[in-house]
Each structure stands twice: as structure tokens, then as C-alpha cells.
Amino acid sequence: MSALDEKTGDDDHVEVEDLSPDAGMKDTEALHNLRGTDALMVAIRIEPVKKLSKGMIQLYAICALMMLGASMGGYDASLMGNLLAMPHFQSTFGSSILGVKAGLISSMFAIGSVCALPFIGPAADTWGRRTGIGMGCTIIIMGTIIQGTSHHLPQYLAGRFFLGFGGGIAGAGPAYVVEIAHPVYRGVIAGLFNCCYYVGAVLAAVVLRGCVRYDSNISWTVPTWFQLALPFILLIGCFFIPESPRWQYSHGQIEKCRATLTKYHGDGNPDSVYVQLQMQEFGEWIELEGADKRWWDYRALFNSKASLYRVLLCACAVPAFSQWTGQGGVSYFLPAMLTTMGITSTDVVLDINLGIAIASGISAAVGASFMDRFGRRKMLISCCAVLTLTWVGMIACTSSFYSHGNTSAAKASVAFIFLIGIVFSFAYTPLQQLYPAETLSYQQRAKGLAFAAMCTNATAL
């Protein structure tokens, strides 16, 4: 949904196909009476977007920087999914591929993210999206340092907790991208946000593959310290990017908001239709004294049937379903799964991990490009149906190998793991963050995405 509006009801829909492209005056007059997608269609006709203008190129760079937030999550999942298979990591912390310690190490990140819930709203709504993201990155860097200097399991678990806590605080990234992206390309760019999860996953897989040759603690400490790179880049970048124009407007910074829209959406023209439409939208939908100004006030999420519907079904159910598909288990417990299929070589496990990350990343990018064509719900429903069949196939093959030692079944199980990653990434990866961000109003967005993150991590536990 690349709409300009926060939400558009059926009564707002007006057919615009009869407006002639040559009737500029008629289009301009009609624009004042239209909302949402209809207004956007007319705006594109009046003022085609210059894709390679200076402002748009800067906007692409800003959004790409923000997408490092998703890459941080992908790096951690790929890292932890394979450190547990490394002998020196196991000997240092007394863990194994399976068991209570392995589960505790993997789940501590999710525990930290859930504990961050009360602090996400104040960080993003009170002090701004940039400040919230920067605070989260700072805590992630602290957690990485604690992890990298660990020689005992309790310290390592503390590092994992702070990583998850910081990741939760930095979860304002999707909201920022939705709010800063040009309205014409908002759907595609926001959909690509979570696709960058696999940029981090591939990076971790490459670093792990390169370090596995070292017969010392370097094999796990170097990949751990490398986790500093992404949050450090994002933290530095936060000092040079603009604040969300919606946050500026909601905090009374009207002229700053107009200047931001003019520079990045209007190609330097304050009279651009995109600037005018969004300023009109902000005036209609954003409350200067709304609940987003009160960090403790979560009533905007539950004060009406429509709000409750958006929060429970869009912001909570979609992230929860993404974990219940089983993909989270594949990410964090891949070595354990491969062990049940007879694959115990660390080198082979890392090669499979790298292959899955690359294939899933390509699938996610393709899925993001098809969202506007196929529709969000159709993609999610189709994905769930195909995933069900794929899991049935993998379980059957794994059972055949475990019961009868059928090596062909073991190879088929590995193929099904690839298919699960590809199918999941096609729909859930681009929509997991985009769907809640699109369906929540501005007053709900930061706190609603906090609930979405909590549901993601709580169901992952």
C-alpha cells in the first residue's frame, strides 16, 4: 500500500480514471478532494517523480542505512545458528549443539527484546526515531563487547541479553523508513527493509566460513567482534540523517517538517504536490497532543474496535505467525537439525548455512517486488499453504532417515530446508515489518511496532 494517507476508508475512494492526463487544471482541482491511493495516482500524473534527482538519491542512501537495522538481526541469527557447532565455542562455554545451554544461549536475545518493550515507545516517540535507533545501537555495541570478552557462560548470556534489548530499542527502523520514504515508492522500499536481514545473514555466514579454519578461540571471537560493524555504522549515520517528517510535525516542528519534505520528496520545490498532499494529510491525521507524546499511554492501541483489530491481527498475529512457521528454529538451530539428518561436519554445516542465506535473500528481494502486484494478504495466505506442505515433506524425509538410515531421504531433507527458507522469505520476510507499519496510524506506530517485536520474540521463545 503506497498510500499517502495513514488509512483510507471505502467512502474515500473516488474513480479517477476519467481524468485526462492533459487536463492539468482538472487534476489539480480534483486532488484536493481525493485521499490515499487515488490522490497519489493523480499526483503522479501531475508531477512524475524524478527517480535520480539529488533528493531521491539521498533518500535511497538514507533508507539503505536504516536497513542495516534488519541486517543486524540477520547477522545475529546466522551467527548463533552456527557458533553452537564450533568446537572451541563449545569448550569455552560448556555447551553443545543440543541441550539446555544451547537453548538458553539462543533464547537470551529474545528475552532481552521482550524486556525492552516498555522503553521502545519513549525512545522513538518522545525523543525521535533517530534518537531511539541510536540508543539501541549503543546498547547493541555494549552487548557485543560483553560477548567478545566473555570467558564464562553468565557473562556471555549477559551480552546476549543486551544485544536483544538494544535490538528492541532500535526497532524504530521500520517506522522511520515508512515515514521518510517517498510516497510513490513507500511500499517497495519498506518491503525491502526486512529483506536486508539476509545481507547480515550472508555476511555472518561468510565470516564464519573464513574463521572455521583456525584451531583456536579466534574461530568464534572474530565473528563475534565483527558484529560491532553494523550497529557502529548505523549509529554514526544517525547523526547525519533527517528526523522523520511525521515526528517533526507531531511535535510542532511544522516548518522543519515542510523543509524535510521539500528537500527529499519535492525535489527542492516547496509547492510540489507531494509536499502539499503530505502536509494536508499530517494536518488531518496527526494529533499535536496525541498519545504518542505520552510515553506511558498505550490507550491508542486499544481504545476502539478498529484499533484493537489492527494491533491484535496486524501488529501481533503476523509476527507471531512468522515464528510459528518454524523458520526461526531453522535459523537458530540449524546445526541441531542437520545433526538429525546425519550431517555433523562443521564445514558442511557452514556451507549449507551460507547457501540458505543467499537463496533466501534472493527470494525475499523478488517477493518485495511483487507485493504491490499480488497484494499483501494473498502472498501471506499462499505462503502459509506452501510452507505447510514443505514442512510435511521435510518431516517425512527426516523420519525416513532416522528410522531406516535412508541417505537419499537425508539429502531430500536438506533440500526441503532450502525450500522452507525460500518460500518463507518470499512473503513473510518483506511483510513481517511492513504489514504492521502500514496498518498502524502514526500515533500507534512506534508502540504498535514494539508490540509486534514483543510478539515476534515471545513466540520465538
Backbone torsions as a table, in degrees:
resi	resn	phi	psi	omega
1	MET	NA	105.4	180.0
2	SER	-97.3	42.1	-175.7
3	ALA	-78.9	152.7	174.2
4	LEU	-77.8	-32.4	-175.8
5	ASP	-78.8	157.4	170.2
6	GLU	-64.6	-40.2	179.5
7	LYS	-156.2	151.3	-177.3
8	THR	-136.4	120.3	-179.4
9	GLY	-85.1	169.9	-179.7
10	ASP	-63.2	-32.3	-178.2
11	ASP	-69.2	-17.3	-178.5
12	ASP	-83.6	-13.1	-173.3
13	HIS	-73.5	128.9	178.0
14	VAL	-130.9	130.8	177.9
15	GLU	-67.3	129.6	-177.5
16	VAL	-119.8	4.2	-175.2
17	GLU	-64.4	-24.6	-177.3
18	ASP	-79.9	-7.1	179.7
19	LEU	-76.6	120.9	-177.7
20	SER	-71.3	139.5	178.3
21	PRO	-60.9	-23.8	-178.8
22	ASP	-85.7	-12.9	-176.5
23	ALA	-88.3	71.1	-175.7
24	GLY	-58.7	-43.7	-178.7
25	MET	-65.2	-40.1	-179.5
26	LYS	-65.4	-39.9	177.7
27	ASP	-62.2	-44.5	-178.0
28	THR	-63.2	-41.1	178.4
29	GLU	-67.1	-40.0	-179.9
30	ALA	-65.9	-30.5	-175.8
31	LEU	-58.8	-33.3	-178.0
32	HIS	-70.2	-18.5	-177.4
33	ASN	-104.1	0.6	-176.5
34	LEU	-107.1	158.5	177.4
35	ARG	-139.3	163.4	172.3
36	GLY	61.7	-139.2	-175.6
37	THR	-62.1	-36.5	179.6
38	ASP	-61.9	-43.7	177.7
39	ALA	-63.6	-38.7	-179.8
40	LEU	-65.4	-40.1	179.2
41	MET	-60.6	-43.5	179.7
42	VAL	-69.2	-38.7	179.5
43	ALA	-61.5	-41.0	178.1
44	ILE	-62.4	-37.0	-180.0
45	ARG	-68.4	-39.7	-178.9
46	ILE	-74.6	-41.3	-172.8
47	GLU	-138.2	84.4	178.4
48	PRO	-57.6	140.6	-177.5
49	VAL	-75.3	133.7	174.7
50	LYS	-87.0	101.6	-170.8
51	LYS	-63.6	-27.6	-176.1
52	LEU	-113.1	24.9	174.7
53	SER	-69.8	163.4	-178.4
54	LYS	-58.3	-44.9	-179.5
55	GLY	-63.5	-39.4	-179.5
56	MET	-69.5	-39.3	178.1
57	ILE	-62.7	-42.4	176.4
58	GLN	-62.7	-37.9	179.6
59	LEU	-66.1	-40.6	176.0
60	TYR	-59.3	-43.8	-179.0
61	ALA	-64.0	-40.5	179.3
62	ILE	-62.9	-46.1	-180.0
63	CYS	-65.2	-39.1	177.9
64	ALA	-62.9	-38.9	176.8
65	LEU	-61.8	-44.6	-179.2
66	MET	-63.7	-29.1	-178.3
67	MET	-69.5	-12.6	173.1
68	LEU	-62.1	-23.1	176.7
69	GLY	-60.9	-40.1	176.1
70	ALA	-71.2	-36.1	179.6
71	SER	-62.5	-32.4	178.5
72	MET	-62.1	-41.7	177.7
73	GLY	-65.2	-40.3	178.9
74	GLY	-65.7	-38.5	179.1
75	TYR	-62.7	-45.1	-177.7
76	ASP	-64.9	-43.7	-178.9
77	ALA	-63.1	-45.1	179.6
78	SER	-67.2	-38.6	179.4
79	LEU	-62.5	-52.6	-175.8
80	MET	-71.0	-26.8	178.0
81	GLY	-67.6	-13.5	-176.2
82	ASN	-124.7	-23.0	175.8
83	LEU	-59.4	-34.9	-178.5
84	LEU	-62.8	-18.0	179.7
85	ALA	-92.6	-4.8	-175.7
86	MET	-87.9	127.9	-175.4
87	PRO	-58.5	-40.9	-176.7
88	HIS	-71.7	-32.2	174.1
89	PHE	-65.9	-43.1	179.9
90	GLN	-62.8	-42.3	-178.2
91	SER	-71.0	-33.2	-179.3
92	THR	-68.0	-40.2	-173.4
93	PHE	-111.7	4.6	176.5
94	GLY	64.8	30.0	-178.6
95	SER	-105.5	179.8	176.4
96	SER	-146.5	-179.1	179.9
97	ILE	-64.6	-37.0	179.3
98	LEU	-116.0	169.3	174.3
99	GLY	113.1	177.1	-175.0
100	VAL	-64.2	-44.3	-177.4
101	LYS	-63.7	-40.5	178.5
102	ALA	-62.4	-42.8	178.8
103	GLY	-65.5	-38.6	-179.3
104	LEU	-67.7	-42.2	179.1
105	ILE	-61.6	-43.5	-178.1
106	SER	-71.2	-37.4	-173.8
107	SER	-83.3	-15.5	-176.1
108	MET	-62.8	-31.1	176.4
109	PHE	-61.4	-46.4	179.5
110	ALA	-64.9	-37.5	178.2
111	ILE	-61.7	-44.0	177.8
112	GLY	-61.8	-40.1	179.4
113	SER	-64.4	-41.3	178.5
114	VAL	-64.5	-39.9	-179.8
115	CYS	-67.3	-19.8	-178.8
116	ALA	-78.8	-10.6	-173.3
117	LEU	-49.9	-48.0	-176.6
118	PRO	-66.4	-15.7	-174.3
119	PHE	-101.8	-8.5	-176.3
120	ILE	-71.3	-43.5	180.0
121	GLY	-59.9	-51.5	178.5
122	PRO	-59.3	-40.2	-176.9
123	ALA	-65.2	-44.0	-174.4
124	ALA	-88.3	-37.0	-176.6
125	ASP	-86.4	-40.6	-175.5
126	THR	-79.1	-46.7	-173.4
127	TRP	-104.0	-5.9	177.2
128	GLY	108.5	155.4	-179.0
129	ARG	-62.0	-45.3	-178.3
130	ARG	-60.1	-44.4	-178.3
131	THR	-63.7	-42.6	178.6
132	GLY	-61.3	-44.6	179.5
133	ILE	-64.6	-42.7	179.0
134	GLY	-63.1	-40.4	177.6
135	MET	-62.5	-43.6	178.9
136	GLY	-61.1	-43.0	179.3
137	CYS	-63.5	-38.4	178.1
138	THR	-61.3	-43.6	179.7
139	ILE	-67.8	-37.3	177.2
140	ILE	-62.1	-42.9	178.5
141	ILE	-61.1	-42.4	177.5
142	MET	-61.2	-44.4	178.7
143	GLY	-62.6	-38.6	178.7
144	THR	-64.5	-40.6	178.3
145	ILE	-63.1	-42.2	177.5
146	ILE	-61.9	-42.6	178.4
147	GLN	-63.4	-48.4	-174.0
148	GLY	-65.4	-25.3	-179.9
149	THR	-97.7	9.2	-175.2
150	SER	-76.1	140.3	170.5
151	HIS	-127.0	-3.3	-180.0
152	HIS	-135.5	151.8	-175.1
153	LEU	-60.8	-43.8	-179.4
154	PRO	-57.0	-42.3	178.9
155	GLN	-65.1	-40.7	179.4
156	TYR	-63.3	-40.5	178.2
157	LEU	-64.4	-36.8	176.7
158	ALA	-62.9	-41.0	176.6
159	GLY	-62.0	-41.8	178.4
160	ARG	-62.8	-39.8	179.1
161	PHE	-61.3	-47.4	-178.8
162	PHE	-67.7	-32.1	174.5
163	LEU	-60.8	-47.0	178.9
164	GLY	-66.7	-39.8	179.7
165	PHE	-62.8	-46.9	178.4
166	GLY	-65.4	-37.4	177.2
167	GLY	-62.3	-35.8	176.7
168	GLY	-66.5	-43.0	179.3
169	ILE	-64.8	-37.9	-179.4
170	ALA	-77.4	4.4	-177.2
171	GLY	-71.0	4.0	176.2
172	ALA	-76.2	-3.9	-178.7
173	GLY	-54.8	-49.2	178.7
174	PRO	-60.5	-40.3	178.5
175	ALA	-62.5	-42.0	-179.7
176	TYR	-62.5	-45.2	-178.2
177	VAL	-63.4	-42.9	178.1
178	VAL	-61.1	-37.7	-174.6
179	GLU	-83.6	-25.6	-178.2
180	ILE	-96.6	-23.0	-176.0
181	ALA	-65.3	149.5	176.0
182	HIS	-63.3	136.4	-174.8
183	PRO	-59.2	-28.0	-179.9
184	VAL	-68.1	-34.4	-175.5
185	TYR	-113.0	14.5	-173.9
186	ARG	-60.2	-43.8	-177.1
187	GLY	-62.8	-47.8	-177.8
188	VAL	-67.7	-46.1	-178.3
189	ILE	-64.4	-44.0	178.8
190	ALA	-65.7	-34.5	177.2
191	GLY	-66.9	-32.3	178.9
192	LEU	-72.5	-17.5	-177.2
193	PHE	-53.3	-58.4	-175.5
194	ASN	-72.9	-17.4	176.3
195	CYS	-63.9	-27.7	179.5
196	CYS	-71.0	-5.7	168.9
197	TYR	-50.5	-40.0	-175.9
198	TYR	-79.3	-16.2	170.9
199	VAL	-63.9	-45.4	176.2
200	GLY	-66.2	-38.7	-179.6
201	ALA	-64.0	-43.0	178.8
202	VAL	-66.3	-42.1	179.0
203	LEU	-59.3	-45.8	178.8
204	ALA	-63.1	-42.0	-179.5
205	ALA	-62.6	-38.8	179.0
206	VAL	-67.5	-45.5	179.9
207	VAL	-63.0	-43.8	178.5
208	LEU	-62.0	-42.1	-179.2
209	ARG	-64.2	-35.0	179.4
210	GLY	-75.0	-26.9	-176.1
211	CYS	-92.8	-11.8	-174.6
212	VAL	-65.4	-20.7	-178.1
213	ARG	-72.5	-19.1	-177.8
214	TYR	-80.9	125.8	-178.1
215	ASP	-92.8	59.5	179.7
216	SER	-161.3	-177.1	179.0
217	ASN	-65.3	-13.5	176.0
218	ILE	-57.6	-29.1	-176.8
219	SER	-60.8	-26.9	178.4
220	TRP	-115.5	-22.9	-179.7
221	THR	-74.8	-38.2	179.7
222	VAL	-62.7	-49.2	175.7
223	PRO	-59.8	-33.5	178.8
224	THR	-67.5	-47.3	179.2
225	TRP	-65.7	-30.0	179.3
226	PHE	-64.7	-18.7	178.2
227	GLN	-64.9	-14.4	176.7
228	LEU	-68.9	-27.8	-168.0
229	ALA	-60.7	-50.6	-174.1
230	LEU	-65.7	-50.1	178.7
231	PRO	-65.1	-30.6	178.6
232	PHE	-66.0	-45.7	178.4
233	ILE	-61.2	-44.5	-179.3
234	LEU	-65.4	-39.7	179.2
235	LEU	-62.2	-46.3	178.9
236	ILE	-63.6	-40.8	-178.9
237	GLY	-63.4	-29.4	-178.8
238	CYS	-61.9	-21.9	179.2
239	PHE	-78.5	-12.0	-172.3
240	PHE	-119.2	0.4	-178.5
241	ILE	-104.3	157.4	179.8
242	PRO	-75.9	158.0	173.6
243	GLU	-74.8	158.4	176.9
244	SER	-58.2	127.9	179.5
245	PRO	-61.4	-31.8	178.3
246	ARG	-68.5	-38.2	176.8
247	TRP	-66.1	-41.3	178.7
248	GLN	-59.7	-46.3	-178.7
249	TYR	-63.8	-43.8	-176.1
250	SER	-67.2	-18.8	178.7
251	HIS	-106.3	23.1	172.6
252	GLY	79.7	5.9	-179.8
253	GLN	-91.0	64.4	-170.8
254	ILE	-63.9	-46.0	-177.0
255	GLU	-69.6	-35.8	175.0
256	LYS	-63.4	-40.0	177.5
257	CYS	-61.3	-47.2	-179.7
258	ARG	-62.2	-40.0	-180.0
259	ALA	-65.6	-39.9	178.2
260	THR	-63.8	-46.2	178.8
261	LEU	-64.0	-40.1	-179.7
262	THR	-62.0	-43.8	-176.7
263	LYS	-69.4	-43.6	-170.7
264	TYR	-101.5	-25.4	-178.9
265	HIS	-110.1	-24.9	-175.2
266	GLY	-104.4	5.8	-179.8
267	ASP	55.3	38.3	177.9
268	GLY	83.5	1.6	-177.7
269	ASN	-104.5	110.7	-178.6
270	PRO	-67.1	-17.3	179.2
271	ASP	-94.3	9.5	178.4
272	SER	-57.2	142.7	-179.7
273	VAL	-62.8	-30.4	179.9
274	TYR	-69.6	-36.7	176.2
275	VAL	-67.5	-46.9	-177.8
276	GLN	-62.9	-44.6	-178.0
277	LEU	-64.6	-43.2	-178.5
278	GLN	-70.5	-37.1	175.6
279	MET	-63.7	-38.2	176.6
280	GLN	-65.0	-42.3	178.6
281	GLU	-61.8	-46.8	-179.6
282	PHE	-59.7	-40.9	-179.8
283	GLY	-63.8	-31.1	-177.8
284	GLU	-83.7	-34.3	-168.4
285	TRP	-110.6	-24.9	-175.9
286	ILE	-93.6	125.5	179.0
287	GLU	-92.5	125.5	-179.8
288	LEU	-68.4	-18.4	176.5
289	GLU	-120.9	35.7	-175.6
290	GLY	-75.2	177.1	-176.8
291	ALA	-66.9	-20.4	179.9
292	ASP	-67.6	-16.0	177.2
293	LYS	-81.0	-17.3	-178.2
294	ARG	-108.2	104.2	-172.5
295	TRP	-59.9	-26.7	-176.5
296	TRP	-88.5	-8.7	-170.6
297	ASP	-95.4	106.9	178.6
298	TYR	-104.7	12.2	-176.2
299	ARG	-64.4	-27.5	-179.4
300	ALA	-61.2	-21.0	179.3
301	LEU	-80.5	-19.7	-171.4
302	PHE	-133.9	10.4	-171.4
303	ASN	-84.5	2.3	176.1
304	SER	-153.9	163.9	179.6
305	LYS	-62.5	-40.0	179.7
306	ALA	-64.6	-41.3	179.2
307	SER	-65.0	-44.3	179.7
308	LEU	-61.8	-39.0	178.2
309	TYR	-62.1	-46.5	-178.6
310	ARG	-63.2	-42.4	-175.9
311	VAL	-70.5	-48.8	-174.4
312	LEU	-72.9	-44.9	-174.4
313	LEU	-89.9	-33.9	-176.4
314	CYS	-95.4	-46.8	-175.3
315	ALA	-84.5	-27.5	-176.8
316	CYS	-106.2	-45.4	-174.5
317	ALA	-67.0	-43.8	-177.6
318	VAL	-61.9	-49.1	175.9
319	PRO	-61.7	-37.9	179.3
320	ALA	-64.6	-44.7	178.7
321	PHE	-61.2	-33.8	-179.4
322	SER	-63.5	-30.4	177.2
323	GLN	-81.6	-36.3	-178.9
324	TRP	-71.0	-11.8	174.2
325	THR	-69.1	-16.6	178.3
326	GLY	97.1	-5.2	-177.5
327	GLN	-65.5	-32.6	178.0
328	GLY	-62.3	-40.6	176.9
329	GLY	-63.2	-37.2	177.7
330	VAL	-63.6	-41.6	-177.3
331	SER	-65.5	-46.9	-172.6
332	TYR	-90.3	-20.2	-175.9
333	PHE	-126.5	32.3	179.2
334	LEU	-57.9	-46.2	179.0
335	PRO	-58.1	-40.1	179.5
336	ALA	-65.1	-40.7	179.0
337	MET	-64.4	-42.5	-179.3
338	LEU	-67.9	-29.4	177.2
339	THR	-62.8	-39.2	178.2
340	THR	-67.0	-16.7	178.0
341	MET	-99.1	7.4	176.7
342	GLY	87.7	10.4	-178.6
343	ILE	-105.0	111.4	-175.8
344	THR	-121.4	-10.7	-179.6
345	SER	-68.1	127.6	179.8
346	THR	-61.3	-40.7	179.6
347	ASP	-61.0	-43.9	-179.3
348	VAL	-66.5	-41.0	178.8
349	VAL	-59.8	-44.7	-179.6
350	LEU	-67.2	-36.0	177.2
351	ASP	-64.9	-43.1	178.7
352	ILE	-64.3	-41.8	178.3
353	ASN	-58.8	-44.3	179.4
354	LEU	-64.3	-42.5	179.6
355	GLY	-63.1	-42.9	178.9
356	ILE	-63.1	-42.4	-178.9
357	ALA	-62.2	-43.5	-179.4
358	ILE	-67.1	-47.7	-178.7
359	ALA	-63.4	-41.4	-179.4
360	SER	-68.3	-37.8	178.6
361	GLY	-63.4	-42.3	177.2
362	ILE	-63.2	-43.5	179.8
363	SER	-62.5	-39.7	179.9
364	ALA	-64.2	-42.4	179.7
365	ALA	-64.3	-40.1	177.6
366	VAL	-65.1	-43.2	179.2
367	GLY	-61.1	-39.5	179.3
368	ALA	-62.4	-33.8	-179.2
369	SER	-75.3	-16.5	-178.7
370	PHE	-101.0	-3.2	-174.2
371	MET	-58.6	-48.1	-176.4
372	ASP	-68.7	-26.0	-178.9
373	ARG	-80.4	-43.6	-175.1
374	PHE	-90.3	-27.1	-175.0
375	GLY	93.4	147.1	-174.2
376	ARG	-66.3	-51.6	-174.0
377	ARG	-65.3	-39.9	179.9
378	LYS	-61.4	-40.3	179.0
379	MET	-64.6	-43.0	-179.0
380	LEU	-65.6	-44.2	-178.8
381	ILE	-64.5	-44.6	179.5
382	SER	-63.6	-40.2	179.4
383	CYS	-61.5	-45.4	-179.6
384	CYS	-61.3	-40.6	-179.9
385	ALA	-63.9	-45.9	-178.6
386	VAL	-68.9	-38.3	178.9
387	LEU	-62.6	-37.9	178.4
388	THR	-59.0	-47.3	179.6
389	LEU	-65.1	-37.8	-178.5
390	THR	-67.1	-41.9	178.2
391	TRP	-65.3	-37.6	176.8
392	VAL	-59.9	-43.6	179.1
393	GLY	-63.5	-42.4	-178.9
394	MET	-67.5	-41.7	179.5
395	ILE	-63.1	-40.9	179.7
396	ALA	-63.8	-43.3	-179.4
397	CYS	-68.3	-42.1	178.9
398	THR	-63.9	-40.5	178.1
399	SER	-63.4	-38.7	179.3
400	SER	-64.7	-41.1	178.0
401	PHE	-66.9	-44.7	-176.6
402	TYR	-64.4	-35.3	-175.9
403	SER	-86.4	-36.5	-172.0
404	HIS	-122.2	-1.0	-180.0
405	GLY	67.5	28.3	-178.1
406	ASN	-75.7	106.7	-177.6
407	THR	-67.7	-30.3	177.0
408	SER	-64.7	-37.7	177.2
409	ALA	-65.3	-36.7	178.3
410	ALA	-63.9	-42.5	178.2
411	LYS	-64.8	-38.6	177.8
412	ALA	-65.1	-34.6	178.3
413	SER	-62.6	-41.2	177.6
414	VAL	-62.5	-41.0	178.0
415	ALA	-62.0	-38.4	178.6
416	PHE	-67.2	-33.6	176.1
417	ILE	-62.1	-41.6	175.8
418	PHE	-61.3	-44.2	-178.6
419	LEU	-64.0	-39.6	178.3
420	ILE	-60.2	-45.8	179.0
421	GLY	-63.0	-40.7	-178.6
422	ILE	-67.6	-46.2	-178.8
423	VAL	-66.3	-46.2	179.1
424	PHE	-58.6	-44.9	-175.1
425	SER	-68.2	-28.7	-178.1
426	PHE	-62.8	-37.5	-176.0
427	ALA	-113.9	-54.4	-172.2
428	TYR	-69.4	-37.4	-177.1
429	THR	-61.2	-51.7	179.1
430	PRO	-70.0	-27.0	-173.2
431	LEU	-95.9	-14.1	-174.8
432	GLN	-60.4	-38.6	177.0
433	GLN	-96.8	-33.9	-174.8
434	LEU	-68.6	-43.9	-173.8
435	TYR	-60.4	-49.5	176.3
436	PRO	-63.5	-41.2	-177.6
437	ALA	-63.3	-35.4	-179.1
438	GLU	-74.7	-36.8	-172.1
439	THR	-85.7	-16.2	-180.0
440	LEU	-90.4	141.5	176.0
441	SER	-73.0	171.2	-177.5
442	TYR	-58.9	-45.6	-177.7
443	GLN	-61.9	-25.9	-177.5
444	GLN	-93.5	-17.8	-160.8
445	ARG	-62.8	-53.8	-175.7
446	ALA	-63.0	-47.7	-179.6
447	LYS	-70.4	-36.2	177.8
448	GLY	-64.7	-40.3	176.6
449	LEU	-68.5	-28.5	173.8
450	ALA	-64.5	-42.3	176.0
451	PHE	-63.8	-38.9	179.0
452	ALA	-62.5	-43.1	178.2
453	ALA	-64.8	-39.6	178.5
454	MET	-62.2	-43.5	179.4
455	CYS	-64.6	-39.5	178.0
456	THR	-58.9	-49.0	-175.3
457	ASN	-77.7	-34.5	178.6
458	ALA	-65.6	-42.7	178.8
459	THR	-72.0	-26.1	176.7
460	ALA	-68.1	-27.7	179.6
461	LEU	-66.8	NA	NA
